[in-house]
Amino acid sequence: MYIGQGKTEEWIDSAKSTANAAHDKACDAAGKTQAETQRSKEENVGFLQQTGEQMAHMAQGAIDGVKNTLGMGDKK
């Protein structure tokens, strides 16, 4: 083995190590982003569900108010 060849192999090994470390960091970052996206999605679904329920209650209250005004409700 030549001295130059040994140095070249060291550089190749170093480059592989650096590439593997960069790959691992990129995978970690992608995993964190995916987890944050899922959490945000779940929070949005909960907010939309709560808002929908509030709107349904408000609509039911309006219907009951109209019925009561017309004498058709429970409160005659």
C-alpha atoms as one frame of an Amber mdcrd trajectory, in Angstrom:
protein
   0.000   0.000   0.000   1.313   3.426  -0.919   1.391   6.348   1.512  -0.884
   8.336  -0.810  -3.338   5.470  -1.019  -3.606   5.284   2.788  -4.301   9.001
   3.002  -6.941   8.731   0.280  -8.696   5.955   2.206  -8.659   8.107   5.345
 -10.291  10.946   3.422 -12.903   8.609   1.980 -13.692   7.218   5.435 -13.897
  10.739   6.839 -16.230  11.816   4.018 -18.447   8.760   4.608 -18.588   9.528
   8.316 -19.518  13.152   7.656 -22.197  12.116   5.156 -23.659   9.604   7.609
 -23.748  12.200  10.392 -25.491  14.694   8.087 -27.992  12.021   7.059 -28.738
  11.171  10.691 -29.298  14.846  11.562 -31.609  15.291   8.577 -33.637  12.233
   9.596 -33.922  13.501  13.171 -35.087  16.913  11.960 -37.660  15.323   9.644
 -38.980  13.181  12.492 -39.358  16.208  14.771 -41.125  18.176  12.043 -43.509
  15.292  11.418 -44.324  15.005  15.131 -44.940  18.755  15.398 -47.172  18.663
  12.323 -49.232  15.819  13.792 -49.626  17.642  17.122 -50.711  20.833  15.340
 -53.188  18.875  13.227 -54.725  17.303  16.337 -55.013  20.706  18.015 -56.740
  22.153  14.938 -59.203  19.266  14.766 -60.077  19.769  18.433 -60.553  23.508
  17.919 -62.774  22.987  14.875 -64.844  20.362  16.681 -65.340  22.666  19.670
 -66.277  25.572  17.400 -68.761  23.387  15.514 -70.395  22.296  18.755 -70.685
  25.910  19.913 -72.297  26.882  16.604 -74.777  24.000  16.895 -75.730  25.085
  20.426 -76.180  28.689  19.269 -78.361  27.568  16.363 -80.471  25.396  18.654
 -80.841  28.340  21.034 -82.028  30.543  18.167 -84.533  27.902  17.056 -85.839
  27.551  20.604 -86.140  31.343  20.871 -88.185  31.551  17.684 -90.414  28.666
  18.813 -91.012  30.341  22.160 -91.800  33.637  20.446 -94.343  31.908  18.206
 -95.795  29.944  21.114 -94.584  26.609  19.774 -91.829  25.981  22.293 -91.785
  24.296  25.668 -92.199  27.673  27.381 -95.769  28.579  26.378
